[in-house]
C-alpha cells in the first residue's frame, strides 16, 4: 500500500504539470511555489513536532550529530540536483537528460525511503525485533506531501527542456520508484540493522527534511516582499502537521 501511495504522489505531480500546460508559465510558477510553501511548512512542523521528539525519546547517543550530517548531505546533494528538491527549475531548450541531477534526486529519495521499513508498531521490517518510538504514518505523509511538488518541479524541468511526453513520464516513473526501493532495502536488509543504525538513518533524513523545509520557506518570498497566499500555504502545512495524532 505504501508503495502505491508513493508512486501515486509522483504521478499526481506529473498530472498537475500536464493539466497546467494550458496556462501561462507565470501561473504554473505560482502553483509550484504555493505547493512548495505548503510542503515546506508541513515538513518543518512535522520535524519539530513529531520526528525530533520521537528521535530523542529513544535516547540514542549523539543522535543530533546525525541530524546535522543529514543537513550537510542534503546541502551537498543540491550542488548536483540544482535545488530541484525545493522547486528550482534550471533548464534550457534542447538539453540532454540531466543524469547527475536525476542521480542526486534519486539518492535523496532512496535514503528517505529506508525508514519506511519501520512499521506502525515501531519494529524494523518483518524480521526485526528492535522497538523504536516512531510514527511511521506521519513520516509517510511527510514524504508524500514533499514528493508531489518535487515531481511537479521535475516534470516542469523536463517539459521546458523539450523532452517528449513519453520520455518525461519514463524519467518521472524512475524517480517515483526510488523511495519504494529505499523502503524495500530497509525491509529486506532490516534484519541486519539494529535500532541504533535505523535511528541514525532516520536522523539523517530528518536533517535533510530540515534543510529542504527551511530553504523552501526562506525562498518562498521573492525580494522579501510579503505574500499572503504563501504565508497561508505555510501556515496550513504547519497546522496539518500539528493536528496529526492530536
Backbone bond lengths (Angstrom), bond angles and torsions (degrees), N, CA, C in turn:
res aa  C-N    CA-C-N  psi(-1)  N-CA   C-N-CA  omega(-1)  CA-C   N-CA-C  phi
1 X - - - 1.464 - - 1.530 110.96 -
2 X 1.348 115.88 -43.41 1.462 119.51 178.67 1.522 111.59 -59.84
3 X 1.332 115.52 -40.55 1.466 120.14 179.87 1.518 110.74 -59.71
4 X 1.324 116.24 -45.25 1.461 121.00 -179.79 1.522 111.07 -62.24
5 X 1.323 116.96 -43.64 1.468 120.89 -179.88 1.526 111.56 -63.40
6 X 1.326 116.10 -40.48 1.463 120.31 -179.78 1.526 111.36 -65.68
7 X 1.320 116.20 -41.97 1.464 120.15 179.32 1.527 110.33 -69.18
8 X 1.329 116.71 -40.94 1.466 120.69 179.17 1.527 111.69 -62.59
9 X 1.328 116.69 -32.80 1.465 120.17 178.41 1.526 110.54 -61.91
10 X 1.331 115.98 -44.09 1.466 120.49 179.64 1.530 110.48 -69.81
11 X 1.321 116.48 -41.38 1.467 120.38 177.81 1.529 110.16 -60.69
12 X 1.325 116.40 -39.93 1.466 120.82 177.76 1.523 110.79 -59.49
13 X 1.328 115.98 -42.78 1.461 119.69 177.24 1.516 111.84 -60.56
14 X 1.336 116.37 -42.40 1.458 120.23 178.09 1.512 112.37 -64.58
15 X 1.328 116.76 -39.53 1.468 120.94 179.59 1.525 111.46 -67.34
16 X 1.324 116.45 -35.06 1.468 120.03 177.83 1.523 110.16 -60.36
17 X 1.336 116.23 -43.45 1.468 120.32 178.78 1.524 110.28 -64.97
18 X 1.330 116.54 -41.16 1.465 120.56 179.22 1.524 111.02 -62.18
19 X 1.321 116.04 -42.36 1.466 120.57 179.76 1.524 111.09 -67.71
20 X 1.334 115.60 -38.94 1.467 119.99 -177.61 1.527 112.83 -80.70
21 X 1.330 116.79 -0.72 1.465 120.10 -177.91 1.528 111.78 -61.95
22 X 1.330 115.81 -22.82 1.465 120.10 -177.29 1.525 112.60 -86.16
23 X 1.332 116.88 -8.46 1.463 119.06 179.39 1.519 109.20 -101.91
24 X 1.309 116.54 171.65 1.460 120.94 -176.73 1.528 110.90 -70.02
25 X 1.324 115.08 157.89 1.467 120.28 -179.95 1.523 111.56 -63.68
26 X 1.341 116.01 -28.72 1.464 120.00 178.72 1.525 110.17 -65.00
27 X 1.337 116.48 -44.35 1.461 120.32 178.80 1.523 111.05 -67.42
28 X 1.336 116.44 -37.33 1.460 119.83 176.42 1.520 110.50 -59.78
29 X 1.326 115.59 -44.07 1.461 120.80 -179.81 1.523 111.20 -62.03
30 X 1.324 116.85 -39.17 1.465 120.64 179.80 1.522 111.17 -65.38
31 X 1.334 116.03 -41.27 1.463 120.20 179.49 1.528 110.22 -63.86
32 X 1.336 116.25 -44.73 1.467 120.58 179.60 1.523 110.52 -60.12
33 X 1.328 116.33 -43.94 1.465 120.11 -177.69 1.524 111.97 -66.98
34 X 1.331 116.54 -35.95 1.468 119.36 177.71 1.530 110.89 -68.24
35 X 1.336 116.40 -41.34 1.464 120.12 177.28 1.526 110.73 -62.90
36 X 1.325 115.49 -42.07 1.460 120.06 179.24 1.524 111.29 -66.06
37 X 1.325 116.89 -40.36 1.463 120.48 179.11 1.521 110.50 -61.74
38 X 1.333 115.79 -42.31 1.463 120.55 177.68 1.528 110.93 -62.19
39 X 1.336 116.03 -48.62 1.466 119.34 -178.27 1.525 111.31 -67.44
40 X 1.346 116.74 -34.18 1.462 120.25 177.71 1.517 111.67 -64.01
41 X 1.333 115.96 -44.77 1.463 120.19 177.24 1.513 111.80 -63.05
42 X 1.334 115.51 -40.55 1.465 120.18 -179.68 1.526 111.01 -65.49
43 X 1.341 116.75 -47.89 1.464 120.41 -178.23 1.526 111.73 -63.10
44 X 1.329 116.26 -41.31 1.462 119.66 -179.24 1.529 110.72 -63.95
45 X 1.339 115.75 -46.38 1.464 119.76 -177.98 1.518 111.96 -67.80
46 X 1.326 116.41 -40.93 1.465 118.65 -177.37 1.529 110.81 -71.11
47 X 1.333 116.05 -28.51 1.467 119.51 176.91 1.527 110.64 -66.73
48 X 1.334 116.25 -44.87 1.467 120.12 -177.43 1.529 112.64 -81.16
49 X 1.328 116.21 -34.75 1.470 119.64 -173.70 1.526 112.61 -87.20
50 X 1.334 117.16 -27.57 1.463 120.26 -176.78 1.529 112.56 -118.46
51 X 1.338 115.82 -61.42 1.461 119.67 -167.87 1.527 113.82 -65.74
52 X 1.330 117.20 -49.50 1.467 119.02 -177.49 1.531 112.68 -65.14
53 X 1.350 119.05 -45.34 1.475 117.87 175.84 1.527 112.50 -59.47
54 X 1.347 116.47 -40.47 1.465 119.70 179.53 1.523 110.80 -66.69
55 X 1.325 115.33 -37.21 1.462 120.48 -179.43 1.528 110.77 -63.16
56 X 1.324 116.04 -46.91 1.466 119.92 -178.14 1.529 111.92 -76.00
57 X 1.320 116.78 -19.05 1.461 120.50 177.44 1.528 111.02 -64.17
58 X 1.335 116.03 -27.12 1.468 120.43 -177.95 1.530 113.33 -83.32
59 X 1.339 116.58 -4.45 1.470 121.94 174.06 1.533 112.77 55.74
60 X 1.328 115.98 45.62 1.465 120.48 176.43 1.530 108.67 -82.82
61 X 1.329 118.85 128.56 1.472 120.67 -178.43 1.533 112.33 -61.33
62 X 1.317 115.99 136.23 1.470 123.16 174.49 1.530 113.21 56.62
63 X 1.324 117.04 30.69 1.462 119.71 -176.53 1.528 111.62 -65.03
64 X 1.333 116.15 -28.38 1.464 119.49 179.70 1.515 112.95 -62.62
65 X 1.330 116.67 -28.93 1.463 120.44 178.87 1.526 111.08 -64.58
66 X 1.324 116.40 -33.39 1.465 120.04 179.92 1.528 111.21 -75.70
67 X 1.328 116.88 -29.33 1.465 120.07 173.53 1.532 109.19 -64.00
68 X 1.322 115.59 -45.07 1.470 120.64 177.55 1.528 110.34 -63.01
69 X 1.331 116.31 -40.44 1.465 120.74 178.41 1.525 110.72 -60.17
70 X 1.329 116.66 -42.14 1.458 120.45 178.06 1.518 112.03 -62.44
71 X 1.324 115.59 -39.36 1.467 120.99 177.33 1.528 110.01 -60.02
72 X 1.332 115.93 -44.46 1.467 121.23 -178.67 1.530 110.89 -69.54
73 X 1.338 116.80 -40.87 1.466 120.33 178.66 1.525 110.51 -58.95
74 X 1.338 116.34 -44.46 1.462 119.65 179.31 1.524 111.11 -64.62
75 X 1.318 115.95 -37.19 1.466 120.29 177.40 1.525 110.39 -60.58
76 X 1.334 116.48 -42.52 1.463 121.04 179.18 1.530 111.47 -68.80
77 X 1.329 116.35 -41.53 1.465 119.93 179.97 1.524 111.45 -60.62
78 X 1.327 115.92 -34.39 1.461 119.25 -176.92 1.522 112.86 -73.34
79 X 1.312 117.29 -16.45 1.462 119.11 172.68 1.527 110.04 -64.96
80 X 1.326 116.00 -29.35 1.465 121.12 -177.72 1.532 112.35 -98.12
81 X 1.331 116.17 -29.71 1.468 119.28 -178.65 1.524 112.41 -85.55
82 X 1.327 116.35 -14.58 1.460 119.28 -178.12 1.515 113.13 75.91
83 X 1.332 116.43 13.57 1.464 119.71 177.88 1.513 114.11 78.07
84 X 1.335 116.96 22.50 1.464 119.40 -179.01 1.527 111.28 -65.64
85 X 1.353 117.29 -20.83 1.464 120.65 178.41 1.519 112.05 -61.09
86 X 1.325 116.30 -26.67 1.464 118.54 176.99 1.527 111.69 -120.29
87 X 1.350 114.73 33.76 1.456 119.71 166.16 1.505 118.13 94.14
88 X 1.323 118.62 3.47 1.457 119.54 178.80 1.525 109.79 -76.19
89 X 1.310 115.93 124.87 1.461 121.03 179.53 1.518 108.01 -121.42
90 X 1.338 115.83 105.17 1.459 121.16 179.81 1.524 108.04 -116.56
91 X 1.317 116.19 108.98 1.462 119.10 -178.17 1.516 110.03 -152.11
92 X 1.314 114.21 155.47 1.456 121.54 174.73 1.519 107.91 -128.22
93 X 1.295 115.80 147.09 1.458 120.16 -176.73 1.521 110.57 -59.26
94 X 1.333 114.31 138.20 1.449 119.56 177.93 1.514 114.15 84.94
95 X 1.324 117.22 8.21 1.467 119.87 179.40 1.522 111.11 -64.08
96 X 1.332 115.16 150.53 1.449 119.91 170.71 1.526 108.31 -78.51
97 X 1.318 115.01 168.49 1.457 119.77 -179.90 1.529 109.66 -58.93
98 X 1.334 117.94 124.61 1.475 120.98 -178.54 1.528 110.96 -76.95
99 X 1.324 115.62 82.10 1.465 120.59 -174.17 1.528 112.06 -61.79
100 X 1.330 116.85 -41.25 1.465 120.13 -177.75 1.527 110.10 -64.35
101 X 1.331 115.82 -43.10 1.459 120.20 178.47 1.523 110.99 -62.62
102 X 1.327 116.21 -44.32 1.460 120.59 -179.56 1.528 110.93 -65.39
103 X 1.334 116.73 -38.41 1.463 120.80 178.38 1.528 110.64 -64.48
104 X 1.327 116.48 -44.78 1.460 120.80 179.49 1.524 111.15 -62.44
105 X 1.319 115.75 -44.01 1.463 120.72 179.19 1.529 110.80 -65.19
106 X 1.324 115.91 -36.37 1.465 120.63 179.82 1.525 111.17 -68.32
107 X 1.332 116.92 -40.41 1.469 120.68 177.63 1.523 109.95 -61.05
108 X 1.326 115.39 -44.74 1.465 120.60 178.01 1.528 110.65 -57.51
109 X 1.322 116.66 -48.72 1.465 121.07 -177.27 1.523 111.65 -67.42
110 X 1.329 116.58 -37.95 1.466 120.75 179.65 1.526 110.61 -62.92
111 X 1.330 116.01 -46.02 1.469 120.09 -178.68 1.525 110.87 -62.47
112 X 1.339 116.85 -43.92 1.457 118.61 -177.37 1.526 112.03 -71.83
113 X 1.332 117.30 -13.26 1.457 119.97 177.39 1.518 113.26 -81.53
114 X 1.329 117.62 -23.79 1.473 121.02 -175.03 1.530 112.84 -58.96
115 X 1.350 119.65 -46.60 1.472 118.72 -179.48 1.526 114.19 -64.58
116 X 1.325 118.16 -12.91 1.461 119.68 176.66 1.525 111.53 -66.88
117 X 1.338 116.45 -12.09 1.466 120.23 175.94 1.522 111.34 -70.44
118 X 1.338 116.42 -15.60 1.462 119.96 175.48 1.521 107.42 -78.19
119 X 1.308 117.38 118.44 1.462 119.35 -177.08 1.521 111.28 -81.35
120 X 1.320 115.53 179.48 1.466 120.79 -175.13 1.525 112.64 -64.19
121 X 1.330 116.90 -18.90 1.463 120.27 178.18 1.523 111.83 -85.71
122 X 1.339 115.28 -3.64 1.454 119.17 179.25 1.512 113.42 83.93
123 X 1.337 117.21 19.74 1.452 120.64 179.28 1.521 110.14 -104.65
124 X 1.331 116.40 148.75 1.454 122.15 -178.75 1.520 109.35 -83.66
125 X 1.313 116.27 105.58 1.463 124.46 -179.78 1.520 111.50 54.76
126 X 1.317 116.11 -173.81 1.457 119.25 -178.61 1.524 111.65 -82.98
127 X 1.334 115.74 -5.48 1.459 118.73 179.90 1.524 111.82 -93.08
128 X 1.335 115.58 -31.10 1.455 119.28 -167.23 1.509 114.29 -80.80
129 X 1.319 114.03 164.30 1.455 120.25 178.70 1.523 110.95 -130.56
130 X 1.345 116.81 4.13 1.457 119.96 178.60 1.518 108.95 -78.27
131 X 1.309 116.17 123.42 1.459 119.99 -179.13 1.522 110.02 -93.35
132 X 1.329 115.19 131.68 1.453 121.52 -179.99 1.515 109.39 -124.66
133 X 1.325 115.63 145.04 1.458 120.09 175.56 1.522 107.39 -86.29
134 X 1.343 116.59 102.58 1.465 120.23 -170.59 1.520 109.99 -158.87
135 X 1.339 116.88 129.61 1.466 121.22 178.50 1.523 108.81 -93.93
136 X 1.324 115.90 93.75 1.457 120.98 -175.37 1.525 112.17 -66.32
137 X 1.343 117.20 -30.34 1.461 119.66 179.97 1.528 111.09 -65.53
138 X 1.326 116.57 -42.29 1.466 120.74 178.26 1.521 110.71 -63.78
139 X 1.322 115.07 -39.30 1.462 120.25 179.99 1.526 110.54 -64.79
140 X 1.327 116.42 -44.30 1.463 120.92 178.83 1.523 110.70 -60.98
141 X 1.321 116.53 -44.61 1.461 120.28 179.59 1.524 110.95 -62.83
142 X 1.328 116.32 -38.78 1.461 120.10 178.29 1.515 111.79 -61.08
143 X 1.327 116.60 -43.18 1.463 120.59 179.43 1.528 110.52 -65.81
144 X 1.329 116.55 -44.26 1.467 120.40 -178.80 1.523 111.03 -60.02
145 X 1.331 116.49 -47.07 1.463 120.19 -178.13 1.523 111.91 -69.49
146 X 1.321 116.48 -20.68 1.465 119.88 175.43 1.526 111.14 -84.81
147 X 1.329 116.93 -36.31 1.459 120.85 -176.12 1.532 112.19 -67.27
148 X 1.319 117.31 -32.98 1.467 119.51 -177.37 1.529 111.64 -60.34
149 X 1.350 119.77 -55.31 1.472 118.39 179.28 1.523 113.48 -66.31
150 X 1.340 117.97 -30.12 1.467 119.77 176.29 1.525 109.69 -65.49
151 X 1.333 116.30 -41.74 1.467 120.45 177.37 1.523 110.78 -64.05
152 X 1.327 116.64 -37.33 1.470 120.76 176.46 1.524 109.93 -61.47
153 X 1.330 116.22 -46.13 1.462 120.31 -179.67 1.526 111.32 -64.51
154 X 1.335 116.95 -41.67 1.465 121.01 -179.69 1.523 111.04 -65.16
155 X 1.322 117.02 -45.88 1.465 120.06 179.80 1.524 110.89 -65.14
156 X 1.322 116.39 -37.20 1.467 120.29 177.20 1.518 110.57 -62.26
157 X 1.333 116.37 -43.37 1.464 120.84 178.35 1.526 110.76 -60.22
158 X 1.319 116.41 -43.51 1.467 120.57 -179.26 1.524 111.17 -65.83
159 X 1.327 116.37 -38.64 1.463 120.21 178.93 1.525 111.06 -67.07
160 X 1.328 115.79 -44.35 1.465 120.47 179.58 1.529 110.41 -62.77
161 X 1.329 115.84 -33.29 1.463 120.94 179.28 1.526 112.55 -79.98
162 X 1.332 115.93 4.46 1.464 123.48 175.69 1.527 113.41 64.17
163 X 1.336 116.01 36.97 1.452 119.32 170.81 1.524 108.53 -76.35
164 X 1.311 116.32 149.86 1.458 119.72 176.64 1.522 109.21 -66.33
165 X 1.318 115.67 160.25 1.459 120.11 -179.53 1.529 110.69 -60.68
166 X 1.340 116.83 -41.30 1.460 120.95 -179.64 1.523 111.09 -63.05
167 X 1.323 116.20 -47.61 1.462 120.09 -178.69 1.525 111.02 -65.04
168 X 1.328 116.03 -37.60 1.466 120.22 179.01 1.521 110.94 -62.33
169 X 1.322 116.30 -43.44 1.465 120.11 -179.12 1.528 111.45 -70.35
170 X 1.327 117.18 -33.15 1.468 119.80 176.96 1.525 110.00 -63.73
171 X 1.340 115.97 -46.25 1.469 120.36 178.44 1.524 110.14 -61.90
172 X 1.327 116.06 -42.30 1.463 120.09 -178.91 1.528 111.24 -63.91
173 X 1.328 116.96 -38.66 1.463 119.77 -179.76 1.531 111.57 -71.55
174 X 1.331 116.67 -31.74 1.467 119.28 173.82 1.523 109.39 -61.40
175 X 1.333 115.14 -45.04 1.464 119.99 176.89 1.531 110.81 -62.07
176 X 1.338 116.52 -39.86 1.469 121.21 -177.99 1.520 112.25 -61.85
177 X 1.325 116.94 -27.95 1.468 120.87 -176.39 1.528 113.14 -83.31
178 X 1.324 117.54 -13.09 1.461 119.94 -173.23 1.530 113.18 -66.33
179 X 1.328 117.50 -45.28 1.466 119.44 179.73 1.530 111.69 -66.21
180 X 1.352 119.23 -44.71 1.467 118.45 173.98 1.528 112.97 -59.14
181 X 1.334 117.45 -36.21 1.465 120.00 177.59 1.528 110.78 -63.37
182 X 1.338 115.88 -40.25 1.460 119.67 175.94 1.518 111.25 -62.50
183 X 1.334 115.91 -40.50 1.463 120.57 178.45 1.528 110.76 -63.31
184 X 1.341 116.79 -44.37 1.460 120.31 179.26 1.531 111.35 -65.51
185 X 1.330 115.67 -35.06 1.465 119.61 176.25 1.526 110.01 -60.57
186 X 1.326 116.05 -48.11 1.458 120.13 178.39 1.515 112.33 -65.04
187 X 1.326 115.94 -33.22 1.462 120.73 -178.35 1.527 111.54 -70.37
188 X 1.325 116.26 -49.06 1.462 119.91 -174.88 1.530 113.23 -80.12
189 X 1.333 115.97 -26.80 1.460 118.48 178.94 1.526 111.26 -103.73
190 X 1.334 115.74 6.57 1.458 120.41 -178.20 1.510 113.63 -61.68
191 X 1.330 115.96 -26.49 1.462 118.97 179.87 1.524 111.97 -66.84
192 X 1.340 115.49 -18.27 1.462 119.63 178.53 1.528 111.47 -94.75
193 X 1.347 115.91 -5.47 1.461 120.29 179.78 1.523 108.87 -95.30
194 X 1.314 116.69 136.29 1.455 118.11 168.56 1.528 108.39 -94.92
195 X 1.317 116.55 174.01 1.461 120.15 -177.08 1.512 112.81 -59.11
196 X 1.334 116.58 -36.43 1.455 120.41 -179.39 1.528 111.33 -63.11
197 X 1.326 116.43 -45.66 1.461 120.29 -176.72 1.526 111.26 -64.23
198 X 1.329 116.93 -45.29 1.458 119.31 -179.93 1.522 111.07 -65.32
199 X 1.323 117.11 -37.82 1.459 120.19 177.58 1.524 111.20 -66.41
200 X 1.320 116.92 -35.19 1.462 120.07 176.79 1.528 110.84 -65.49
201 X 1.330 116.09 -40.50 1.467 120.02 177.07 1.522 109.94 -64.20
202 X 1.329 116.11 -42.61 1.462 120.59 177.97 1.527 110.62 -61.17
203 X 1.324 116.87 -40.90 1.466 121.01 178.76 1.528 110.85 -62.69
204 X 1.324 116.46 -39.04 1.465 120.65 177.53 1.527 110.36 -61.90
205 X 1.336 116.03 -43.91 1.468 120.01 179.48 1.522 110.80 -64.05
206 X 1.322 117.00 -40.14 1.463 120.37 178.31 1.527 110.20 -61.88
207 X 1.328 116.52 -40.68 1.463 119.84 175.87 1.519 111.71 -61.40
208 X 1.331 116.42 -38.35 1.466 120.88 176.81 1.529 110.54 -65.12
209 X 1.336 115.86 -42.38 1.466 120.55 177.34 1.528 111.29 -60.63
210 X 1.327 116.04 -41.93 1.465 119.83 -178.94 1.531 110.84 -63.45
211 X 1.324 116.02 -40.61 1.465 119.15 178.51 1.527 110.59 -63.79
212 X 1.327 116.14 -47.23 1.465 120.69 -177.59 1.525 111.04 -64.01
213 X 1.326 116.63 -47.36 1.468 120.11 -175.31 1.526 111.81 -66.01
214 X 1.326 116.94 -42.94 1.469 118.88 179.89 1.527 111.03 -67.21
215 X 1.331 116.42 -37.38 1.467 119.52 178.05 1.520 110.69 -64.63
216 X 1.331 116.48 -43.10 1.466 120.65 178.81 1.525 110.41 -59.40
217 X 1.323 116.21 -47.52 1.465 120.26 -176.53 1.523 111.12 -66.92
218 X 1.324 117.03 -42.65 1.461 119.81 -179.24 1.525 111.96 -67.95
219 X 1.335 116.50 -29.71 1.460 119.78 -177.86 1.521 112.81 -96.08
220 X 1.315 117.17 -0.51 1.464 119.82 -174.72 1.521 113.21 -73.96
221 X 1.324 116.72 -17.48 1.462 120.51 -179.41 1.520 109.63 -111.09
222 X 1.324 116.25 114.95 1.455 120.99 -178.51 1.523 110.72 -75.25
223 X 1.317 114.91 132.94 1.469 121.69 176.68 1.528 112.36 55.36
224 X 1.339 115.78 27.17 1.468 122.10 177.26 1.530 112.58 59.83
225 X 1.336 116.25 27.97 1.457 120.35 177.96 1.526 109.55 -90.96
226 X 1.316 115.13 143.86 1.461 120.10 -179.42 1.525 109.90 -68.76
227 X 1.328 116.32 131.77 1.462 121.72 178.61 1.522 107.73 -131.53
228 X 1.322 115.54 108.27 1.461 121.06 -174.03 1.526 112.03 -63.97
229 X 1.336 116.97 -42.35 1.462 119.83 -177.88 1.531 111.81 -62.34
230 X 1.322 116.21 -41.50 1.464 119.79 179.62 1.526 111.05 -68.22
231 X 1.326 115.61 -38.41 1.462 119.37 177.24 1.522 110.46 -63.08
232 X 1.330 116.34 -42.86 1.465 120.49 178.38 1.526 110.36 -63.19
233 X 1.344 116.79 -41.58 1.464 120.86 179.24 1.522 110.97 -60.72
234 X 1.330 116.26 -43.52 1.465 120.75 178.76 1.526 110.69 -63.59
235 X 1.338 116.08 -44.80 1.466 120.56 -178.31 1.525 111.82 -65.87
236 X 1.334 116.64 -37.65 1.471 119.92 177.58 1.526 109.90 -63.66
237 X 1.337 116.13 -42.38 1.459 120.11 177.26 1.518 111.81 -61.77
238 X 1.330 116.29 -42.22 1.464 120.94 179.03 1.526 110.93 -64.16
239 X 1.332 116.34 -45.51 1.469 119.88 -178.64 1.522 111.90 -64.99
240 X 1.335 116.44 -36.94 1.464 119.54 177.54 1.524 110.69 -63.02
241 X 1.334 116.11 -43.65 1.469 120.46 -179.85 1.525 111.00 -63.30
242 X 1.325 116.47 -42.00 1.467 120.53 -178.45 1.526 111.17 -68.82
243 X 1.339 116.12 -33.38 1.467 120.20 -176.28 1.524 113.15 -73.08
244 X 1.329 117.03 -18.07 1.467 120.27 -179.14 1.527 110.13 -65.70
245 X 1.305 115.14 131.39 1.473 122.73 177.41 1.526 113.75 64.78
246 X 1.341 117.12 20.02 1.468 118.33 175.98 1.532 110.14 -71.43
